[in-house]
Amino acid sequence: MSKLTYKGEDLFVLIFIASLIFSGFINPNAKTVNYIGAYFLIFIFEYLILKGAIYKNININELLKVNMIAIIFLGIFIILEFSLNYYLGINIQDFLPRSRMNTAIYGGIFPRSYGFATEPGVAAFYFNTLGPIGLWYLWKKERIKKYKKLILSIIVTVAFITTFSSAGIVFFILSFLIVSLLNLHRISRKKIRLKRVINLIPILLFIMITLAFNLEIINKFEAFINPILSKMSLNTQVGSVSDRLSRWERGLDSIKDKPIFGSGLGSTTLSGYGSSTNWYMFLTVETGLIGILPVLIFLVLIFIRLMKSKNESRNIYLFSFIAGILHFSVISTFYHPFLWLLIIIFYFDNDSYKRRKKCENMNVL
């Protein structure tokens, strides 16, 4: 059991809710109460109150174990889903209660995996935020044999790939690059041995020669990767990209018109237009700077706390946090809890680490 702890940055969650209520008074409409209720549910109950309940009643190892099991379970389920759909034409999603269609196809060939999410991109969001810490904990388990760890890790990785989420893949790569850059100063030059680099050259040459004499493989790979590359390059000939860009353009125009207080919570729904498919933009459109600033400050303060952490899993949390905040740049559904749960787990794990170190130092003395 852990002592109940709230951080200074949590104050900005309360400021955020207060700013939403203030926005509701400034720009009231038929959806104001609904949206305030939704934000209150997510940030007060699903974040602050849940955080307190977890701190009070759950051991950090139990929490990490549950997350690990959930990630593995979803990975196995998605592999089953994809295999049945692709090889046998059986869509397991048809047997689950759903509020949306589940017919997304990648490249006109591969069925995209949903898992238990409303769309494949949300499943990728889950894998990117809570997946890394789940796999990290798996590899920490000494009782599990290495070959089993490897198999389970491959299952989760392949499951992530079968969502065929451009955003998921791009944000995975970006998060890895950002974390690597942030850790450049920690990398010792002595660890980079010239001999190891030279040993890689024959392997790279073999791969290049093999591919050169197998143009069919290259053509198939190009056909496979092109849909993702088109979205990454914001190719307007791709329907989803064109729609997203038009929404962003409309959102920016709305922000220019009402930058301080926004147009009111729920105004986008009432206008008949879709959301901005970017939560930060969507929030700014509806609540203005008074709504978005507390959120940005909250996230920046958490990032700073992550950077200062000395926990051995710091970089895993940092990777997942960056991926999580990037995902909200392409979706407006703030109620998906993955990032908020990740923050809770990080706080809990980091505080547990500090207590362990404190006890170790006291024992030494």
Order of alpha helices (4+ residues) and beta strands (2+ residues): alpha-alpha-alpha-alpha-beta-beta-alpha-alpha-alpha-alpha-alpha-alpha-alpha-alpha-alpha-alpha-alpha
